[in-house]
Amino acid sequence: MVKDTKPMLIGEFSRRTGLGTATIRFYIRRRLLTPETGQSGGRNPYAQFTERDVQIAAMIRFGQSLGMSLKEIAEVNDEMQQVGLSRERSVELMDIQLQAIERKAADLIIMADYLRAKRDWIAAGKSGDEPELALNALCSL
């Protein structure tokens, strides 16, 4: 299947990526996306997006789903654009994100256990001591 190489305006790019136009403009201001500018649009030329921009948008969404901040994503994106990512650097970045996800997973288990105990306590008529959330047990707070 041949990919369409015709540049997209923001509306089509929004449909292709599932990102709202306000989010796209925000990403442009943050320099996460750097579309070309076309000849149309007068003093405010239209942004023209390519398949590469679609891939970058997917990378941004994937990074966010891993818990990366936009600042972290921008730094990785800049590094990729300037020098590329070595295998070692890619593994290092993935290890950092795995550690963050594992901390969040541990926190979610603590929260689920607390909610389960609280639900059971309420369902039993609030008899006995009320369950407490051990804040010092949470890793990510």
Phi, psi and chi 1 to 4 in degrees:
 res  aa     phi    psi   chi1   chi2   chi3   chi4
   1 MET       -  128.0 -178.8  168.7  109.3      -
   2 VAL   -86.9  129.6  177.1      -      -      -
   3 LYS   -80.6  142.5  -70.1 -164.7  177.1 -160.7
   4 ASP   -71.2  120.9 -174.0    5.7      -      -
   5 THR   -96.8    3.0   57.9      -      -      -
   6 LYS   -67.1  132.3 -179.6 -179.0  171.4 -165.5
   7 PRO   -60.3  149.0  -18.1   28.2      -      -
   8 MET  -108.7  144.5  -64.9  168.3  -96.6      -
   9 LEU   -83.9  171.4  -63.7  178.8      -      -
  10 ILE   -58.7  -35.8 -164.5  166.7      -      -
  11 GLY   -62.6  -47.7      -      -      -      -
  12 GLU   -67.1  -40.4 -177.9  179.8   -9.9      -
  13 PHE   -60.9  -40.2 -177.0   72.5      -      -
  14 SER   -60.9  -45.8  173.9      -      -      -
  15 ARG   -63.4  -41.4  -74.6 -172.9  -66.1  -80.2
  16 ARG   -66.9  -36.1  -72.6  -80.0  -49.6  -81.6
  17 THR   -99.2  -17.5   60.9      -      -      -
  18 GLY    78.7    8.4      -      -      -      -
  19 LEU   -92.4  141.6  -62.3  172.0      -      -
  20 GLY   -72.3  157.3      -      -      -      -
  21 THR   -64.4  -33.7   55.4      -      -      -
  22 ALA   -64.6  -40.4      -      -      -      -
  23 THR   -65.3  -42.1  -60.0      -      -      -
  24 ILE   -61.3  -46.6  -66.4  167.1      -      -
  25 ARG   -62.8  -37.8  -71.5 -175.1  179.0  101.1
  26 PHE   -61.4  -45.7  175.6   74.9      -      -
  27 TYR   -63.2  -34.5  -72.2  169.7      -      -
  28 ILE   -66.6  -45.4  -67.7  169.7      -      -
  29 ARG   -60.9  -35.2  -75.0 -167.9  -53.7  -84.2
  30 ARG   -82.1   -1.2  -66.1  -72.7  -56.8  -96.6
  31 ARG    63.5   26.1  -59.6 -166.4   37.5   79.5
  32 LEU   -77.2  -34.5  -70.0  162.4      -      -
  33 LEU  -117.3  137.7  -70.4  170.3      -      -
  34 THR  -132.5   72.9   54.1      -      -      -
  35 PRO   -68.2  159.3   27.1  -34.3      -      -
  36 GLU   -72.8  160.0  -61.0  -68.8  -37.5      -
  37 THR  -109.1  136.1   53.0      -      -      -
  38 GLY   -91.0 -174.6      -      -      -      -
  39 GLN   -84.3  -23.4  -58.7  -59.9  -43.3      -
  40 SER   -80.7  154.9  -58.3      -      -      -
  41 GLY   109.7    0.0      -      -      -      -
  42 GLY    64.9 -127.9      -      -      -      -
  43 ARG   -71.0  -17.7  -69.3 -171.6  -31.1  147.7
  44 ASN  -118.5   80.8  -63.7  -46.3      -      -
  45 PRO   -58.6  144.1   -3.3    6.9      -      -
  46 TYR   -68.7  140.2  -65.6  144.2      -      -
  47 ALA   -74.1  136.1      -      -      -      -
  48 GLN  -120.4  122.0  -66.0 -177.1  -26.2      -
  49 PHE  -101.5  150.9  -60.4   89.4      -      -
  50 THR  -119.5  176.4   63.7      -      -      -
  51 GLU   -58.9  -33.6  -72.3  -61.2  -40.0      -
  52 ARG   -61.8  -40.4 -176.5  172.6  176.9  -80.8
  53 ASP   -64.3  -36.5  -65.6  -47.8      -      -
  54 VAL   -61.1  -43.3  171.3      -      -      -
  55 GLN   -65.5  -39.2  -66.4  -57.3  -50.0      -
  56 ILE   -64.8  -41.5  -69.5  170.7      -      -
  57 ALA   -60.8  -40.6      -      -      -      -
  58 ALA   -63.4  -39.9      -      -      -      -
  59 MET   -64.5  -39.4 -170.2 -103.9  -32.8      -
  60 ILE   -62.4  -48.1  -67.5  167.9      -      -
  61 ARG   -64.0  -39.5  -67.3 -177.3   89.0  175.6
  62 PHE   -64.5  -45.1 -179.7   68.2      -      -
  63 GLY   -60.0  -42.9      -      -      -      -
  64 GLN   -63.8  -38.6  -73.5 -178.4  -55.1      -
  65 SER   -66.0  -23.7   73.9      -      -      -
  66 LEU   -84.4   -3.7  -67.4  176.4      -      -
  67 GLY    94.8    8.9      -      -      -      -
  68 MET   -75.1  143.3  -66.4  176.8   74.4      -
  69 SER   -77.3  162.5   69.6      -      -      -
  70 LEU   -62.8  -33.3  -71.3  178.9      -      -
  71 LYS   -62.7  -45.3 -178.6  179.5  178.3 -172.4
  72 GLU   -62.9  -42.4  -68.8  170.0  -40.9      -
  73 ILE   -62.6  -43.1  -66.6  168.5      -      -
  74 ALA   -61.8  -41.3      -      -      -      -
  75 GLU   -64.1  -43.6  -71.0  169.0   -1.5      -
  76 VAL   -65.4  -42.6  170.4      -      -      -
  77 ASN   -60.5  -45.4 -168.8   27.4      -      -
  78 ASP   -60.6  -44.0  -71.5  -14.3      -      -
  79 GLU   -61.9  -42.3 -172.6  175.9  -19.3      -
  80 MET   -62.4  -41.7  -77.8 -177.9   -0.7      -
  81 GLN   -69.2  -37.6  -60.4  -55.3  -41.5      -
  82 GLN   -80.4  -50.5  -67.3  172.7    8.2      -
  83 VAL  -127.6   -8.1  -65.0      -      -      -
  84 GLY    79.7  165.7      -      -      -      -
  85 LEU  -107.5  123.8  -65.8  177.9      -      -
  86 SER   -71.8  166.1   67.1      -      -      -
  87 ARG   -59.0  -43.2 -179.1 -179.7  -20.4  153.8
  88 GLU   -62.1  -43.8  -66.2   79.8   11.4      -
  89 ARG   -66.9  -39.3  179.1   66.9  173.3  137.6
  90 SER   -60.9  -44.3  -64.8      -      -      -
  91 VAL   -64.2  -41.6  169.1      -      -      -
  92 GLU   -60.1  -46.6  176.5 -173.7    5.6      -
  93 LEU   -62.8  -40.5  -70.2  168.7      -      -
  94 MET   -67.1  -38.4  -71.2  179.1 -164.6      -
  95 ASP   -62.0  -41.6  -76.8  -17.1      -      -
  96 ILE   -60.6  -45.7  -69.2  167.4      -      -
  97 GLN   -69.7  -36.2  -69.1  -48.8  -52.6      -
  98 LEU   -61.8  -42.3  -81.7  169.1      -      -
  99 GLN   -61.5  -42.8  -70.1  169.7    2.9      -
 100 ALA   -64.0  -42.3      -      -      -      -
 101 ILE   -66.0  -40.3  -70.8  169.8      -      -
 102 GLU   -64.7  -37.4  -71.6  165.7   -8.8      -
 103 ARG   -64.3  -43.7  -77.5 -169.3  -57.0  -87.6
 104 LYS   -63.9  -39.8  -74.1 -178.7 -176.6 -177.6
 105 ALA   -61.9  -41.9      -      -      -      -
 106 ALA   -63.2  -42.2      -      -      -      -
 107 ASP   -62.5  -40.5  -72.5  -10.2      -      -
 108 LEU   -64.9  -37.0  -71.8  171.6      -      -
 109 ILE   -63.5  -44.8  -70.7  169.4      -      -
 110 ILE   -60.1  -46.1  -68.0  167.3      -      -
 111 MET   -63.9  -41.9  -70.2  -62.3  -61.7      -
 112 ALA   -64.3  -42.1      -      -      -      -
 113 ASP   -61.9  -42.9  -71.1  -14.7      -      -
 114 TYR   -63.2  -48.5  166.0   72.7      -      -
 115 LEU   -61.8  -39.4  -71.6  173.3      -      -
 116 ARG   -62.2  -46.5 -164.0  172.1  -68.4  107.8
 117 ALA   -64.0  -41.7      -      -      -      -
 118 LYS   -65.3  -43.3 -178.2   90.6  172.8 -161.0
 119 ARG   -60.1  -46.5  179.6 -156.7   59.8 -152.8
 120 ASP   -63.5  -39.3  -66.8  -13.4      -      -
 121 TRP   -62.8  -44.7  176.8   74.3      -      -
 122 ILE   -66.3  -45.2  -67.6  169.2      -      -
 123 ALA   -60.9  -30.0      -      -      -      -
 124 ALA   -86.1    9.3      -      -      -      -
 125 GLY    86.1   21.6      -      -      -      -
 126 LYS    60.1   33.7  -61.9 -176.1  178.6 -179.1
 127 SER   -85.3  143.1   61.8      -      -      -
 128 GLY    83.8 -173.0      -      -      -      -
 129 ASP   -72.5  139.8  -68.6  -23.8      -      -
 130 GLU   -69.8  133.8  179.2  177.7   -3.4      -
 131 PRO   -61.4  144.7  -19.1   29.2      -      -
 132 GLU  -117.7  145.6  -67.9 -176.6   14.0      -
 133 LEU   -87.1  120.5  176.7   59.9      -      -
 134 ALA   -82.2   91.4      -      -      -      -
 135 LEU   -59.9  -32.2  -67.7  176.8      -      -
 136 ASN   -69.9  -13.7   58.4  -11.3      -      -
 137 ALA   -82.5  -18.6      -      -      -      -
 138 LEU   -75.6  132.5  -65.0  175.6      -      -
 139 CYS   -81.5  -38.6  -55.8      -      -      -
 140 SER   -89.2   -9.5  -61.7      -      -      -
 141 LEU   -79.6      -  -71.0 -178.9      -      -
